[in-house]
Each structure stands twice: as structure tokens, then as C-alpha cells.
Amino acid sequence: MKALLRNRLALFGALIVLGLILVATLAPIISPYDPSEINVKNILAAPSPRHILGTDQLGRDLLSRMIYGSQVSLKIGFVATGIAILIGIILGAIAGYYGGRVDSIIMRFVDIMLCFPTFFLILAVVAILEPNILNIMVVIGLTGWMGVTRLIRAEILSLKERDFIYAARAIGASDRRIIIRHLIPNAIPPVLVSATLGVAGAILTESALSFLGIGVQPPIPSWGNILTDGKAVIGLAWWLTLFPGLAILVTVLGYNLLGEGLRDMLEPRLKAG
């Protein structure tokens, strides 16, 4: 905590992330309107005291839709990153600990997956499947684990030669116990940094998919499909493009700043270098 308070950029990022979590959690309380409420009398109303961020083509309050859209962004970011981290930890730990042919097979599979342009792979899969929140979370998670696998593998290769691992083997600890109780917990710090940056990447990917029309589908509000709605009337209603774009920018920036701060705190060797 002291290190976080000393790092102003990381602290700024943490405050952004905390603020986003609070907004998403308290959405039903702080939202001034129902995000799906249509009001034909207020179509494309400019920002005003009544509608702080204006309204869209159906007269729906933009602030309310963005508040509820933060729930979608957080849900997809956390779940997709969680899936990717889980797969990466399992495969990376197995590859690093056993080495040899097992390591070679897993890492060649990682190399094959890295050959595919990730975003276009996600586009292809989502286009085949029904575009809903669950499918988007799973697809982003299943295409984002390769970097974590390499990271964990490198950490395990270093850790398994330490004295405490030899001591664990000497007292008869099983491979499973050594991996789960000794290796993975000591390899987690760099994964936390990767997870923080991964949440930002997942939010950005979801926004891009929704902007292209194959992400979160209306009437569920997300920052990406709000941007899509604003694209058609950008000359008349600038607020439909500006405010969701700023929300995505600030959120991704917050996670990236927090990730960089965590890296400095958890991996002091980088600072010393």
C-alpha cells in the first residue's frame, strides 16, 4: 500500500478502477433513469441539467445507459481475463514443471495460437456463434491465454530449481502438491500485472466487437453499441460519440496505469535495472 501511494500514476489508475467498480455496483441507485426507457419527446436532446449527457435516437438517457454499460464492461473484462489466466496458469505450470516432450507440445500449441491474428479469430468465432455476453466472455478468454502461459512457464522453470522445491521433493511431496502449493503461489506476482492489463484489453475488445455490431446486442447497453448508435448521427449528436469514447479511454488508461504500478511494486528487479 505504501508503494502504491508513492506511485502517483498507479494511484491514479487505482482510483479510476475503484470508481468504475463503484459505478457499476451502484448502477441501480445512481442511475437517474431507466436505461431502456424510450421518450420520443427527447430524441437526440443535447446535454442539459435534465439529461446531463444528452439522449440518443430513442430519447433514452445517455448517462443511465453508460452507467449500466459499465457493468457489461466489468463483467466481460473480469470473466474473460479470469478464463485466460486460469488456462494460462494450468498449461504454463505443467509445461514448466515437467519440461521435455510435454513442454514442447504445449509451447508449440502456444506458437500455433499466436500465429492467428487474435482479433480476427474472435470476429470469426463470434460471427458463427450467437453474439451475446456469455459467448463474448468465453471467446475472449479462450483467445487470450498464450501470454500468461509463457509467463508462468518462465517463472516455473526458474522456481523449480530452488532449494525449497528440492526440500519438498525430499519429504515426499507429490508433483501436484509442489505445483499447486509451492510453485504457482510464487509465480503469481507477474500474473497479477498481466491480469490487470488483460482486463483493459478485454474491455477494449468487447467495445470493438459491439461497435462492429457483433458484440453485446441491444437493448443491453454497452459502450461499444452506444458508439455504434452515435456513428450514424455524429454530425447532429456529438455527445453519443464523445462520452462513450472517453469512458473507454479513461477505463483502459486506468487499468494500464495500475498494471504498470503493480509491475514496479511486485517486480523490483525491473526498477533496479
Secondary structure as a PSIPRED ss2 file (coil, helix, strand):
# PSIPRED VFORMAT (PSIPRED V4.0)

   1 M C   1.000  0.000  0.000
   2 K H   0.000  1.000  0.000
   3 A H   0.000  1.000  0.000
   4 L H   0.000  1.000  0.000
   5 L H   0.000  1.000  0.000
   6 R H   0.000  1.000  0.000
   7 N C   1.000  0.000  0.000
   8 R H   0.000  1.000  0.000
   9 L H   0.000  1.000  0.000
  10 A H   0.000  1.000  0.000
  11 L H   0.000  1.000  0.000
  12 F H   0.000  1.000  0.000
  13 G H   0.000  1.000  0.000
  14 A H   0.000  1.000  0.000
  15 L H   0.000  1.000  0.000
  16 I H   0.000  1.000  0.000
  17 V H   0.000  1.000  0.000
  18 L H   0.000  1.000  0.000
  19 G H   0.000  1.000  0.000
  20 L H   0.000  1.000  0.000
  21 I H   0.000  1.000  0.000
  22 L H   0.000  1.000  0.000
  23 V H   0.000  1.000  0.000
  24 A H   0.000  1.000  0.000
  25 T H   0.000  1.000  0.000
  26 L C   1.000  0.000  0.000
  27 A H   0.000  1.000  0.000
  28 P H   0.000  1.000  0.000
  29 I H   0.000  1.000  0.000
  30 I H   0.000  1.000  0.000
  31 S C   1.000  0.000  0.000
  32 P C   1.000  0.000  0.000
  33 Y C   1.000  0.000  0.000
  34 D C   1.000  0.000  0.000
  35 P C   1.000  0.000  0.000
  36 S C   1.000  0.000  0.000
  37 E C   1.000  0.000  0.000
  38 I C   1.000  0.000  0.000
  39 N C   1.000  0.000  0.000
  40 V H   0.000  1.000  0.000
  41 K H   0.000  1.000  0.000
  42 N H   0.000  1.000  0.000
  43 I C   1.000  0.000  0.000
  44 L C   1.000  0.000  0.000
  45 A C   1.000  0.000  0.000
  46 A C   1.000  0.000  0.000
  47 P C   1.000  0.000  0.000
  48 S C   1.000  0.000  0.000
  49 P C   1.000  0.000  0.000
  50 R C   1.000  0.000  0.000
  51 H C   1.000  0.000  0.000
  52 I C   1.000  0.000  0.000
  53 L C   1.000  0.000  0.000
  54 G C   1.000  0.000  0.000
  55 T E   0.000  0.000  1.000
  56 D C   1.000  0.000  0.000
  57 Q C   1.000  0.000  0.000
  58 L C   1.000  0.000  0.000
  59 G C   1.000  0.000  0.000
  60 R C   1.000  0.000  0.000
  61 D E   0.000  0.000  1.000
  62 L H   0.000  1.000  0.000
  63 L H   0.000  1.000  0.000
  64 S H   0.000  1.000  0.000
  65 R H   0.000  1.000  0.000
  66 M H   0.000  1.000  0.000
  67 I H   0.000  1.000  0.000
  68 Y H   0.000  1.000  0.000
  69 G H   0.000  1.000  0.000
  70 S H   0.000  1.000  0.000
  71 Q H   0.000  1.000  0.000
  72 V H   0.000  1.000  0.000
  73 S H   0.000  1.000  0.000
  74 L H   0.000  1.000  0.000
  75 K H   0.000  1.000  0.000
  76 I H   0.000  1.000  0.000
  77 G H   0.000  1.000  0.000
  78 F H   0.000  1.000  0.000
  79 V H   0.000  1.000  0.000
  80 A H   0.000  1.000  0.000
  81 T H   0.000  1.000  0.000
  82 G H   0.000  1.000  0.000
  83 I H   0.000  1.000  0.000
  84 A H   0.000  1.000  0.000
  85 I H   0.000  1.000  0.000
  86 L H   0.000  1.000  0.000
  87 I H   0.000  1.000  0.000
  88 G H   0.000  1.000  0.000
  89 I H   0.000  1.000  0.000
  90 I H   0.000  1.000  0.000
  91 L H   0.000  1.000  0.000
  92 G H   0.000  1.000  0.000
  93 A H   0.000  1.000  0.000
  94 I H   0.000  1.000  0.000
  95 A H   0.000  1.000  0.000
  96 G H   0.000  1.000  0.000
  97 Y H   0.000  1.000  0.000
  98 Y H   0.000  1.000  0.000
  99 G C   1.000  0.000  0.000
 100 G H   0.000  1.000  0.000
 101 R H   0.000  1.000  0.000
 102 V H   0.000  1.000  0.000
 103 D H   0.000  1.000  0.000
 104 S H   0.000  1.000  0.000
 105 I H   0.000  1.000  0.000
 106 I H   0.000  1.000  0.000
 107 M H   0.000  1.000  0.000
 108 R H   0.000  1.000  0.000
 109 F H   0.000  1.000  0.000
 110 V H   0.000  1.000  0.000
 111 D H   0.000  1.000  0.000
 112 I H   0.000  1.000  0.000
 113 M H   0.000  1.000  0.000
 114 L H   0.000  1.000  0.000
 115 C H   0.000  1.000  0.000
 116 F C   1.000  0.000  0.000
 117 P C   1.000  0.000  0.000
 118 T H   0.000  1.000  0.000
 119 F H   0.000  1.000  0.000
 120 F H   0.000  1.000  0.000
 121 L H   0.000  1.000  0.000
 122 I H   0.000  1.000  0.000
 123 L H   0.000  1.000  0.000
 124 A H   0.000  1.000  0.000
 125 V H   0.000  1.000  0.000
 126 V H   0.000  1.000  0.000
 127 A H   0.000  1.000  0.000
 128 I H   0.000  1.000  0.000
 129 L C   1.000  0.000  0.000
 130 E C   1.000  0.000  0.000
 131 P C   1.000  0.000  0.000
 132 N C   1.000  0.000  0.000
 133 I H   0.000  1.000  0.000
 134 L H   0.000  1.000  0.000
 135 N H   0.000  1.000  0.000
 136 I H   0.000  1.000  0.000
 137 M H   0.000  1.000  0.000
 138 V H   0.000  1.000  0.000
 139 V H   0.000  1.000  0.000
 140 I H   0.000  1.000  0.000
 141 G H   0.000  1.000  0.000
 142 L H   0.000  1.000  0.000
 143 T C   1.000  0.000  0.000
 144 G C   1.000  0.000  0.000
 145 W C   1.000  0.000  0.000
 146 M H   0.000  1.000  0.000
 147 G H   0.000  1.000  0.000
 148 V H   0.000  1.000  0.000
 149 T H   0.000  1.000  0.000
 150 R H   0.000  1.000  0.000
 151 L H   0.000  1.000  0.000
 152 I H   0.000  1.000  0.000
 153 R H   0.000  1.000  0.000
 154 A H   0.000  1.000  0.000
 155 E H   0.000  1.000  0.000
 156 I H   0.000  1.000  0.000
 157 L H   0.000  1.000  0.000
 158 S H   0.000  1.000  0.000
 159 L H   0.000  1.000  0.000
 160 K C   1.000  0.000  0.000
 161 E C   1.000  0.000  0.000
 162 R C   1.000  0.000  0.000
 163 D H   0.000  1.000  0.000
 164 F H   0.000  1.000  0.000
 165 I H   0.000  1.000  0.000
 166 Y H   0.000  1.000  0.000
 167 A H   0.000  1.000  0.000
 168 A H   0.000  1.000  0.000
 169 R H   0.000  1.000  0.000
 170 A H   0.000  1.000  0.000
 171 I C   1.000  0.000  0.000
 172 G C   1.000  0.000  0.000
 173 A C   1.000  0.000  0.000
 174 S C   1.000  0.000  0.000
 175 D H   0.000  1.000  0.000
 176 R H   0.000  1.000  0.000
 177 R H   0.000  1.000  0.000
 178 I H   0.000  1.000  0.000
 179 I H   0.000  1.000  0.000
 180 I H   0.000  1.000  0.000
 181 R H   0.000  1.000  0.000
 182 H H   0.000  1.000  0.000
 183 L H   0.000  1.000  0.000
 184 I H   0.000  1.000  0.000
 185 P H   0.000  1.000  0.000
 186 N H   0.000  1.000  0.000
 187 A H   0.000  1.000  0.000
 188 I H   0.000  1.000  0.000
 189 P H   0.000  1.000  0.000
 190 P H   0.000  1.000  0.000
 191 V H   0.000  1.000  0.000
 192 L H   0.000  1.000  0.000
 193 V H   0.000  1.000  0.000
 194 S H   0.000  1.000  0.000
 195 A H   0.000  1.000  0.000
 196 T H   0.000  1.000  0.000
 197 L H   0.000  1.000  0.000
 198 G H   0.000  1.000  0.000
 199 V H   0.000  1.000  0.000
 200 A H   0.000  1.000  0.000
 201 G H   0.000  1.000  0.000
 202 A H   0.000  1.000  0.000
 203 I H   0.000  1.000  0.000
 204 L H   0.000  1.000  0.000
 205 T H   0.000  1.000  0.000
 206 E H   0.000  1.000  0.000
 207 S H   0.000  1.000  0.000
 208 A H   0.000  1.000  0.000
 209 L H   0.000  1.000  0.000
 210 S H   0.000  1.000  0.000
 211 F H   0.000  1.000  0.000
 212 L C   1.000  0.000  0.000
 213 G C   1.000  0.000  0.000
 214 I C   1.000  0.000  0.000
 215 G C   1.000  0.000  0.000
 216 V C   1.000  0.000  0.000
 217 Q C   1.000  0.000  0.000
 218 P C   1.000  0.000  0.000
 219 P C   1.000  0.000  0.000
 220 I C   1.000  0.000  0.000
 221 P C   1.000  0.000  0.000
 222 S C   1.000  0.000  0.000
 223 W H   0.000  1.000  0.000
 224 G H   0.000  1.000  0.000
 225 N H   0.000  1.000  0.000
 226 I H   0.000  1.000  0.000
 227 L H   0.000  1.000  0.000
 228 T H   0.000  1.000  0.000
 229 D H   0.000  1.000  0.000
 230 G H   0.000  1.000  0.000
 231 K H   0.000  1.000  0.000
 232 A C   1.000  0.000  0.000
 233 V C   1.000  0.000  0.000
 234 I C   1.000  0.000  0.000
 235 G C   1.000  0.000  0.000
 236 L C   1.000  0.000  0.000
 237 A C   1.000  0.000  0.000
 238 W C   1.000  0.000  0.000
 239 W H   0.000  1.000  0.000
 240 L H   0.000  1.000  0.000
 241 T H   0.000  1.000  0.000
 242 L H   0.000  1.000  0.000
 243 F H   0.000  1.000  0.000
 244 P H   0.000  1.000  0.000
 245 G H   0.000  1.000  0.000
 246 L H   0.000  1.000  0.000
 247 A H   0.000  1.000  0.000
 248 I H   0.000  1.000  0.000
 249 L H   0.000  1.000  0.000
 250 V H   0.000  1.000  0.000
 251 T H   0.000  1.000  0.000
 252 V H   0.000  1.000  0.000
 253 L H   0.000  1.000  0.000
 254 G H   0.000  1.000  0.000
 255 Y H   0.000  1.000  0.000
 256 N H   0.000  1.000  0.000
 257 L H   0.000  1.000  0.000
 258 L H   0.000  1.000  0.000
 259 G H   0.000  1.000  0.000
 260 E H   0.000  1.000  0.000
 261 G H   0.000  1.000  0.000
 262 L H   0.000  1.000  0.000
 263 R H   0.000  1.000  0.000
 264 D H   0.000  1.000  0.000
 265 M H   0.000  1.000  0.000
 266 L H   0.000  1.000  0.000
 267 E C   1.000  0.000  0.000
 268 P H   0.000  1.000  0.000
 269 R H   0.000  1.000  0.000
 270 L H   0.000  1.000  0.000
 271 K H   0.000  1.000  0.000
 272 A H   0.000  1.000  0.000
 273 G C   1.000  0.000  0.000
